[in-house]
Amino acid sequence: MNRILKPVIFVIAAVYIGVDAVFLTVAKPVADWVSRWRILDGLRVWIVSLRPYPTLALFMIPLIVLEPLKPVAAYLVATGHFKVALTTFAVGEILKLVILERLFTVSRDKLMLIPAFGWGYRKFCRVWNWLEATETWQAARRLSKVAQYSVRSYAMHLKATQKQDSISLQPR
């Protein structure tokens, strides 16, 4: 039984981490943008003033609140509400990752003072580095870049075509 469950759990974990990695490409620029909001300076100062364990508790809140949206989205897909499920999943995932990224950026040094968190983070970094070094990851990264450049090129072409059309429609 263990021989069967181990690969299944590995695949589920890989998909789970992969989904977070995909959404992180969107969440990181959003988090950087949010970090420039001056209205949040007071909140940033308060977070920095916390001790390590209260910081960890604060760090867990987005996980506890937003992580259950994944199974909710799965349920919505299963009941035929695909658009609502996709929206729920995407908004919840991006919101979770933006909040976690900002909290981690502000309080990383303090969180690393907690032995279990530091150990887990170092293990995560090792796995992440190994994953990024695999040929599969490199191939997926290349395909992602090709797709990204293709979409960007198409969008620029479409914009130029629309601009050209609007110029030709103007009265002389």
C-alpha atoms as an extended CHARMM CRD file, in Angstrom:
* protein
*
       172  EXT
         1         1  MET       CA              0.0000000000        0.0000000000        0.0000000000  PROA      1               0.0000000000
         2         2  ASN       CA              2.8280000000        2.4000000000        0.8870000000  PROA      2               0.0000000000
         3         3  ARG       CA              4.4840000000        1.7360000000       -2.5100000000  PROA      3               0.0000000000
         4         4  ILE       CA              1.2960000000        2.8650000000       -4.2420000000  PROA      4               0.0000000000
         5         5  LEU       CA              0.5770000000        5.9000000000       -2.0790000000  PROA      5               0.0000000000
         6         6  LYS       CA              4.0660000000        7.3640000000       -2.1580000000  PROA      6               0.0000000000
         7         7  PRO       CA              4.1310000000        8.1520000000       -5.9090000000  PROA      7               0.0000000000
         8         8  VAL       CA              0.5370000000        9.4100000000       -5.8120000000  PROA      8               0.0000000000
         9         9  ILE       CA              1.3280000000       11.7690000000       -2.9390000000  PROA      9               0.0000000000
        10        10  PHE       CA              4.4950000000       12.9000000000       -4.7490000000  PROA      10              0.0000000000
        11        11  VAL       CA              2.5100000000       13.7300000000       -7.9040000000  PROA      11              0.0000000000
        12        12  ILE       CA             -0.1400000000       15.5960000000       -5.9060000000  PROA      12              0.0000000000
        13        13  ALA       CA              2.5620000000       17.5690000000       -4.0670000000  PROA      13              0.0000000000
        14        14  ALA       CA              4.3620000000       18.3430000000       -7.3390000000  PROA      14              0.0000000000
        15        15  VAL       CA              1.1590000000       19.6210000000       -8.9560000000  PROA      15              0.0000000000
        16        16  TYR       CA              0.3520000000       21.6090000000       -5.8250000000  PROA      16              0.0000000000
        17        17  ILE       CA              3.7910000000       23.2560000000       -5.7810000000  PROA      17              0.0000000000
        18        18  GLY       CA              3.6800000000       23.7280000000       -9.5470000000  PROA      18              0.0000000000
        19        19  VAL       CA              0.3760000000       25.5960000000       -9.3500000000  PROA      19              0.0000000000
        20        20  ASP       CA              1.8060000000       27.8930000000       -6.6840000000  PROA      20              0.0000000000
        21        21  ALA       CA              4.9040000000       28.4570000000       -8.8480000000  PROA      21              0.0000000000
        22        22  VAL       CA              2.7690000000       29.4080000000      -11.8490000000  PROA      22              0.0000000000
        23        23  PHE       CA              0.6620000000       31.8160000000       -9.8180000000  PROA      23              0.0000000000
        24        24  LEU       CA              3.7800000000       33.2550000000       -8.1800000000  PROA      24              0.0000000000
        25        25  THR       CA              4.8310000000       34.6300000000      -11.5750000000  PROA      25              0.0000000000
        26        26  VAL       CA              1.7230000000       36.8210000000      -11.4000000000  PROA      26              0.0000000000
        27        27  ALA       CA              1.7960000000       37.4110000000       -7.6520000000  PROA      27              0.0000000000
        28        28  LYS       CA              5.3990000000       38.6380000000       -7.4480000000  PROA      28              0.0000000000
        29        29  PRO       CA              4.9060000000       41.7350000000       -9.6410000000  PROA      29              0.0000000000
        30        30  VAL       CA              1.6260000000       42.4770000000       -7.8530000000  PROA      30              0.0000000000
        31        31  ALA       CA              3.3500000000       42.1310000000       -4.4730000000  PROA      31              0.0000000000
        32        32  ASP       CA              6.1460000000       44.4560000000       -5.6200000000  PROA      32              0.0000000000
        33        33  TRP       CA              3.5140000000       46.9670000000       -6.7350000000  PROA      33              0.0000000000
        34        34  VAL       CA              1.6670000000       46.6970000000       -3.3960000000  PROA      34              0.0000000000
        35        35  SER       CA              4.9570000000       47.1990000000       -1.5410000000  PROA      35              0.0000000000
        36        36  ARG       CA              5.1450000000       50.7320000000       -2.9650000000  PROA      36              0.0000000000
        37        37  TRP       CA              1.8010000000       51.7450000000       -1.4500000000  PROA      37              0.0000000000
        38        38  ARG       CA              2.5780000000       54.3640000000        1.1960000000  PROA      38              0.0000000000
        39        39  ILE       CA             -0.7780000000       53.7230000000        2.8760000000  PROA      39              0.0000000000
        40        40  LEU       CA              0.6030000000       50.3780000000        4.1040000000  PROA      40              0.0000000000
        41        41  ASP       CA              3.7010000000       51.8580000000        5.7770000000  PROA      41              0.0000000000
        42        42  GLY       CA              2.0510000000       51.8070000000        9.2230000000  PROA      42              0.0000000000
        43        43  LEU       CA              1.1500000000       48.1420000000        8.7860000000  PROA      43              0.0000000000
        44        44  ARG       CA              4.7110000000       47.3580000000        7.7020000000  PROA      44              0.0000000000
        45        45  VAL       CA              6.1030000000       49.0910000000       10.8130000000  PROA      45              0.0000000000
        46        46  TRP       CA              3.7080000000       47.1090000000       13.0370000000  PROA      46              0.0000000000
        47        47  ILE       CA              4.7030000000       43.7950000000       11.4200000000  PROA      47              0.0000000000
        48        48  VAL       CA              8.4010000000       44.5780000000       11.8470000000  PROA      48              0.0000000000
        49        49  SER       CA              7.7930000000       45.3540000000       15.5320000000  PROA      49              0.0000000000
        50        50  LEU       CA              6.3750000000       41.8720000000       16.2230000000  PROA      50              0.0000000000
        51        51  ARG       CA              8.4290000000       39.1330000000       17.8500000000  PROA      51              0.0000000000
        52        52  PRO       CA              9.1420000000       35.9080000000       15.8820000000  PROA      52              0.0000000000
        53        53  TYR       CA              6.2290000000       33.7150000000       17.0430000000  PROA      53              0.0000000000
        54        54  PRO       CA              3.5090000000       36.3820000000       16.6490000000  PROA      54              0.0000000000
        55        55  THR       CA              5.0010000000       37.0310000000       13.1900000000  PROA      55              0.0000000000
        56        56  LEU       CA              4.6370000000       33.3130000000       12.4310000000  PROA      56              0.0000000000
        57        57  ALA       CA              1.0240000000       33.4100000000       13.6140000000  PROA      57              0.0000000000
        58        58  LEU       CA              0.3820000000       36.3870000000       11.3260000000  PROA      58              0.0000000000
        59        59  PHE       CA              2.1220000000       34.5300000000        8.4930000000  PROA      59              0.0000000000
        60        60  MET       CA             -0.2440000000       31.5690000000        8.9580000000  PROA      60              0.0000000000
        61        61  ILE       CA             -3.4720000000       33.6170000000        8.7090000000  PROA      61              0.0000000000
        62        62  PRO       CA             -3.5150000000       33.8890000000        4.8830000000  PROA      62              0.0000000000
        63        63  LEU       CA             -2.7720000000       30.1710000000        4.6300000000  PROA      63              0.0000000000
        64        64  ILE       CA             -5.5630000000       29.2350000000        7.0200000000  PROA      64              0.0000000000
        65        65  VAL       CA             -8.0900000000       31.5880000000        5.4270000000  PROA      65              0.0000000000
        66        66  LEU       CA             -7.2430000000       31.3090000000        1.7160000000  PROA      66              0.0000000000
        67        67  GLU       CA             -5.8750000000       27.7800000000        1.2630000000  PROA      67              0.0000000000
        68        68  PRO       CA             -9.3330000000       26.1680000000        1.6850000000  PROA      68              0.0000000000
        69        69  LEU       CA            -10.3960000000       27.9570000000       -1.5070000000  PROA      69              0.0000000000
        70        70  LYS       CA             -8.5820000000       25.2700000000       -3.5400000000  PROA      70              0.0000000000
        71        71  PRO       CA            -10.9140000000       22.4480000000       -2.4570000000  PROA      71              0.0000000000
        72        72  VAL       CA            -13.8750000000       24.8420000000       -2.7380000000  PROA      72              0.0000000000
        73        73  ALA       CA            -12.8590000000       25.5480000000       -6.3510000000  PROA      73              0.0000000000
        74        74  ALA       CA            -12.5260000000       21.7950000000       -6.9800000000  PROA      74              0.0000000000
        75        75  TYR       CA            -16.0370000000       21.2850000000       -5.6030000000  PROA      75              0.0000000000
        76        76  LEU       CA            -17.3660000000       24.0770000000       -7.8180000000  PROA      76              0.0000000000
        77        77  VAL       CA            -15.7810000000       22.4500000000      -10.8770000000  PROA      77              0.0000000000
        78        78  ALA       CA            -17.3070000000       19.1150000000       -9.9060000000  PROA      78              0.0000000000
        79        79  THR       CA            -20.7550000000       20.7110000000       -9.6450000000  PROA      79              0.0000000000
        80        80  GLY       CA            -20.4360000000       22.3740000000      -13.0650000000  PROA      80              0.0000000000
        81        81  HSD       CA            -19.6110000000       25.9490000000      -12.0180000000  PROA      81              0.0000000000
        82        82  PHE       CA            -16.3660000000       26.1840000000      -13.9710000000  PROA      82              0.0000000000
        83        83  LYS       CA            -16.1380000000       30.0000000000      -14.3420000000  PROA      83              0.0000000000
        84        84  VAL       CA            -16.9040000000       30.6310000000      -10.6730000000  PROA      84              0.0000000000
        85        85  ALA       CA            -14.4060000000       27.9170000000       -9.7060000000  PROA      85              0.0000000000
        86        86  LEU       CA            -11.6790000000       29.3780000000      -11.8970000000  PROA      86              0.0000000000
        87        87  THR       CA            -12.2840000000       32.8740000000      -10.5410000000  PROA      87              0.0000000000
        88        88  THR       CA            -12.3660000000       31.6360000000       -6.9320000000  PROA      88              0.0000000000
        89        89  PHE       CA             -9.1760000000       29.6540000000       -7.4220000000  PROA      89              0.0000000000
        90        90  ALA       CA             -7.2530000000       32.3820000000       -9.2690000000  PROA      90              0.0000000000
        91        91  VAL       CA             -8.2450000000       35.2640000000       -6.9870000000  PROA      91              0.0000000000
        92        92  GLY       CA             -7.6890000000       33.2160000000       -3.8200000000  PROA      92              0.0000000000
        93        93  GLU       CA             -4.3190000000       31.9150000000       -4.9890000000  PROA      93              0.0000000000
        94        94  ILE       CA             -2.9960000000       35.2810000000       -6.1580000000  PROA      94              0.0000000000
        95        95  LEU       CA             -4.2510000000       37.0300000000       -3.0180000000  PROA      95              0.0000000000
        96        96  LYS       CA             -2.6740000000       34.3590000000       -0.7940000000  PROA      96              0.0000000000
        97        97  LEU       CA              0.6580000000       34.5020000000       -2.5960000000  PROA      97              0.0000000000
        98        98  VAL       CA              0.7740000000       38.3200000000       -2.6400000000  PROA      98              0.0000000000
        99        99  ILE       CA              0.0830000000       38.5330000000        1.0930000000  PROA      99              0.0000000000
       100       100  LEU       CA              2.5410000000       35.7390000000        1.9320000000  PROA      100             0.0000000000
       101       101  GLU       CA              5.2460000000       37.1980000000       -0.2820000000  PROA      101             0.0000000000
       102       102  ARG       CA              4.9190000000       40.6240000000        1.3210000000  PROA      102             0.0000000000
       103       103  LEU       CA              4.8280000000       39.1930000000        4.8470000000  PROA      103             0.0000000000
       104       104  PHE       CA              7.8350000000       36.9800000000        4.1300000000  PROA      104             0.0000000000
       105       105  THR       CA              9.7990000000       39.8400000000        2.5910000000  PROA      105             0.0000000000
       106       106  VAL       CA              9.1370000000       42.0800000000        5.5870000000  PROA      106             0.0000000000
       107       107  SER       CA              9.7010000000       39.4310000000        8.2760000000  PROA      107             0.0000000000
       108       108  ARG       CA             12.0480000000       36.8020000000        6.7900000000  PROA      108             0.0000000000
       109       109  ASP       CA             14.8910000000       37.3790000000        9.2540000000  PROA      109             0.0000000000
       110       110  LYS       CA             12.5410000000       37.1120000000       12.2200000000  PROA      110             0.0000000000
       111       111  LEU       CA             10.8670000000       33.9500000000       10.9020000000  PROA      111             0.0000000000
       112       112  MET       CA             14.2670000000       32.3240000000       10.3690000000  PROA      112             0.0000000000
       113       113  LEU       CA             14.9140000000       32.7030000000       14.1180000000  PROA      113             0.0000000000
       114       114  ILE       CA             12.2590000000       30.0180000000       14.6850000000  PROA      114             0.0000000000
       115       115  PRO       CA             14.2090000000       26.7480000000       14.3860000000  PROA      115             0.0000000000
       116       116  ALA       CA             11.4280000000       24.6920000000       12.7860000000  PROA      116             0.0000000000
       117       117  PHE       CA             10.6240000000       27.4340000000       10.2570000000  PROA      117             0.0000000000
       118       118  GLY       CA             14.2990000000       27.8700000000        9.3570000000  PROA      118             0.0000000000
       119       119  TRP       CA             14.7310000000       24.1070000000        8.9350000000  PROA      119             0.0000000000
       120       120  GLY       CA             11.6110000000       23.8620000000        6.7610000000  PROA      120             0.0000000000
       121       121  TYR       CA             12.6090000000       26.8490000000        4.6690000000  PROA      121             0.0000000000
       122       122  ARG       CA             16.0920000000       25.4380000000        4.0480000000  PROA      122             0.0000000000
       123       123  LYS       CA             14.5640000000       22.0810000000        3.0220000000  PROA      123             0.0000000000
       124       124  PHE       CA             12.1170000000       23.8990000000        0.7330000000  PROA      124             0.0000000000
       125       125  CYS       CA             14.9870000000       25.8440000000       -0.8680000000  PROA      125             0.0000000000
       126       126  ARG       CA             16.9330000000       22.6310000000       -1.4940000000  PROA      126             0.0000000000
       127       127  VAL       CA             13.9280000000       20.9830000000       -3.1350000000  PROA      127             0.0000000000
       128       128  TRP       CA             13.1880000000       24.1310000000       -5.1310000000  PROA      128             0.0000000000
       129       129  ASN       CA             16.7900000000       24.3800000000       -6.3620000000  PROA      129             0.0000000000
       130       130  TRP       CA             16.7680000000       20.6830000000       -7.3150000000  PROA      130             0.0000000000
       131       131  LEU       CA             13.4530000000       21.1180000000       -9.1350000000  PROA      131             0.0000000000
       132       132  GLU       CA             14.7120000000       24.1450000000      -11.0710000000  PROA      132             0.0000000000
       133       133  ALA       CA             17.8350000000       22.1970000000      -12.0840000000  PROA      133             0.0000000000
       134       134  THR       CA             15.8720000000       19.3370000000      -13.6680000000  PROA      134             0.0000000000
       135       135  GLU       CA             15.6680000000       19.0970000000      -17.4560000000  PROA      135             0.0000000000
       136       136  THR       CA             11.8780000000       19.0270000000      -17.2690000000  PROA      136             0.0000000000
       137       137  TRP       CA             11.7800000000       22.3180000000      -15.3800000000  PROA      137             0.0000000000
       138       138  GLN       CA             14.2450000000       23.8950000000      -17.8210000000  PROA      138             0.0000000000
       139       139  ALA       CA             12.1750000000       22.7270000000      -20.7970000000  PROA      139             0.0000000000
       140       140  ALA       CA              8.9730000000       24.0250000000      -19.2100000000  PROA      140             0.0000000000
       141       141  ARG       CA             10.7030000000       27.3280000000      -18.4700000000  PROA      141             0.0000000000
       142       142  ARG       CA             11.8300000000       27.6440000000      -22.1000000000  PROA      142             0.0000000000
       143       143  LEU       CA              8.3210000000       26.8440000000      -23.3670000000  PROA      143             0.0000000000
       144       144  SER       CA              6.8910000000       29.3620000000      -20.9160000000  PROA      144             0.0000000000
       145       145  LYS       CA              9.2420000000       32.0690000000      -22.1980000000  PROA      145             0.0000000000
       146       146  VAL       CA              8.4110000000       31.2300000000      -25.8240000000  PROA      146             0.0000000000
       147       147  ALA       CA              4.6850000000       31.4290000000      -25.0180000000  PROA      147             0.0000000000
       148       148  GLN       CA              5.1760000000       34.6810000000      -23.1130000000  PROA      148             0.0000000000
       149       149  TYR       CA              7.0930000000       36.2800000000      -25.9980000000  PROA      149             0.0000000000
       150       150  SER       CA              4.5620000000       34.9980000000      -28.5340000000  PROA      150             0.0000000000
       151       151  VAL       CA              1.6490000000       36.4810000000      -26.6060000000  PROA      151             0.0000000000
       152       152  ARG       CA              3.5100000000       39.7560000000      -26.1390000000  PROA      152             0.0000000000
       153       153  SER       CA              4.4120000000       39.8850000000      -29.8410000000  PROA      153             0.0000000000
       154       154  TYR       CA              0.8280000000       39.1390000000      -30.8630000000  PROA      154             0.0000000000
       155       155  ALA       CA             -0.4940000000       41.8120000000      -28.4960000000  PROA      155             0.0000000000
       156       156  MET       CA              1.9430000000       44.3880000000      -29.8930000000  PROA      156             0.0000000000
       157       157  HSD       CA              0.9870000000       43.4290000000      -33.4440000000  PROA      157             0.0000000000
       158       158  LEU       CA             -2.7030000000       43.6860000000      -32.5990000000  PROA      158             0.0000000000
       159       159  LYS       CA             -2.1830000000       47.0810000000      -30.9680000000  PROA      159             0.0000000000
       160       160  ALA       CA             -0.2370000000       48.3720000000      -33.9720000000  PROA      160             0.0000000000
       161       161  THR       CA             -2.9410000000       47.0970000000      -36.3400000000  PROA      161             0.0000000000
       162       162  GLN       CA             -5.6690000000       48.7930000000      -34.3150000000  PROA      162             0.0000000000
       163       163  LYS       CA             -3.6860000000       52.0240000000      -34.2350000000  PROA      163             0.0000000000
       164       164  GLN       CA             -3.1700000000       51.8220000000      -38.0030000000  PROA      164             0.0000000000
       165       165  ASP       CA             -6.9100000000       51.1880000000      -38.5070000000  PROA      165             0.0000000000
       166       166  SER       CA             -7.8520000000       54.1690000000      -36.3330000000  PROA      166             0.0000000000
       167       167  ILE       CA             -5.4680000000       56.4320000000      -38.2720000000  PROA      167             0.0000000000
       168       168  SER       CA             -6.9260000000       55.3400000000      -41.6120000000  PROA      168             0.0000000000
       169       169  LEU       CA            -10.4750000000       55.9700000000      -40.3710000000  PROA      169             0.0000000000
       170       170  GLN       CA             -9.8030000000       59.5840000000      -39.3480000000  PROA      170             0.0000000000
       171       171  PRO       CA            -11.2270000000       62.2640000000      -41.6720000000  PROA      171             0.0000000000
       172       172  ARG       CA             -8.6940000000       64.1400000000      -43.7890000000  PROA      172             0.0000000000
